Amino acid sequence: MKTRLITAGVAAALAIGIIILGSYFSVIVTIALSVVSVILCGEFLSAKKVHKDMKLFIFCLVFALLIPMLSYTQAKYIPLFLFVFGICVLSVIFHKKVQTDDVMFALVGVTIITVSLSALNTLVWDDPKHAAFWIVICLGIPWLADSAAYFAGSYFGKHKLCPEISPHKTVEGAVAGIIVGTLSALLIGLIFKLIYGDVTIYYGVLVLIGFVNSIVSIFGDLIFSVMKRSCHIKDFGSIMPGHGGLLDRFDSVLFCIPVVYIFSQFFYLCLA
C-alpha cells in the first residue's frame, strides 16, 4: 500500500509538470504522448513475447511513435493505415515464421493504444488554450475512479465483481469508483473555472462524461485483465513499483479518452 501511494505521488508530480508545460506548448504534449505510446505498446507486445520477433516488434514501435506524433496534422490517418496494411503484409511475407495470433494481438493492442493517445493529442491541438483541461478530464476521471474503487474495495468490498478475470475487484469498489468519478468531473470543472476565470464550463456535460467514463474505465481495466490472463502474467511490467507497468495504469484510461473526444464533437465542455 505504501509503495503504491509513493509511486502514485511521483507519477502525479510528473503528470502535473507535463500538464503545466502542455498548457503553453502543445508540442511537448505530443512528444510526451508519443513516448508514452511507445512504452505502452512495448509493454503490451512483451506480454505475449512478441519482442522476440524483432522485425514485428520494431515495426510496431515505429508506428507507436508516428501515429500519435502525426495525429494533429493533415496526414493523421496515413500512419494508421500504413500500420494496419503493413502488419498484414508482414503476416503474409513471413507467414512461416510469424504466428497469426501474435500479429492479431499486436494489431489490436497497438491500434487501441495509438488511436486513444492520438485522440487526446488532437483535443490538445484543437484547443491549446485549455490543453490542461483536456488532459485532466481524460486522465483524471478514470484514475480517480480507479483509486476510489481500489481503496473502497480493499476496506469494504464483500461481493466480487468478476472473480474469474480480476479477483480483487468488488461491486462495492465499482460503485464507489462510479460515484467518485462522476463527482470528480464536477470538481475538475469547478477548479478550472477558478483557474481560467473567463471561461464557461458546461457542468452537466462534464458530470455525464464522469458517469460514463467511470463505467468505461472499469471495462477498460477488465479488457486488459483478460489479455494479461491470456498471456499468463500479473502485470504488464514493473516500471512503477506497487502499480506494475505503465500500461497497468493506462488500461482504464485508453477507452475513456475517445469518449471525451466524441462528447467534444457534439457538446461544448469548455468555452472561452
C-alpha positions, 0 to 999 in steps of 0.5 A: 500500500505504501509503495503504491501511494509513493509511486502514485505521488511521483507519477502525479508530480510528473503528470502535473509538470507535463500538464503545466508545460502542455498548457503553453506548448502543445508540442511537448504534449505530443512528444510526451504522448508519443513516448508514452505510446511507445512504452505502452505498446512495448509493454503490451507486445512483451506480454505475449513475447512478441519482442522476440520477433524483432522485425514485428516488434520494431515495426510496431514501435515505429508506428507507436511513435508516428501515429500519435506524433502525426495525429494533429496534422493533415496526414493523421490517418496515413500512419494508421493505415500504413500500420494496419496494411503493413502488419498484414503484409508482414503476416503474409511475407513471413507467414512461416515464421510469424504466428497469426495470433501474435500479429492479431494481438499486436494489431489490436493492442497497438491500434487501441493504444495509438488511436486513444493517445492520438485522440487526446493529442488532437483535443490538445491541438484543437484547443491549446488554450485549455490543453490542461483541461483536456488532459485532466478530464481524460486522465483524471476521471478514470484514475480517480475512479480507479483509486476510489474503487481500489481503496473502497474495495480493499476496506469494504468490498464483500461481493466480487465483481468478476472473480474469474478475470480480476479477483480483487475487484468488488461491486462495492469498489465499482460503485464507489469508483462510479460515484467518485468519478462522476463527482470528480468531473464536477470538481475538475470543472469547478477548479478550472473555472477558478483557474481560467476565470473567463471561461464557461464550463458546461457542468452537466456535460462534464458530470455525464462524461464522469458517469460514463467514463467511470463505467468505461474505465472499469471495462477498460481495466477488465479488457486488459485483465483478460489479455494479461490472463491470456498471456499468463502474467500479473502485470504488464511490467514493473516500471512503477513499483506497487502499480506494475507497468505503465500500461497497468495504469493506462488500461482504464484510461485508453477507452475513456479518452475517445469518449471525451473526444466524441462528447467534444464533437457534439457538446461544448465542455469548455468555452472561452 
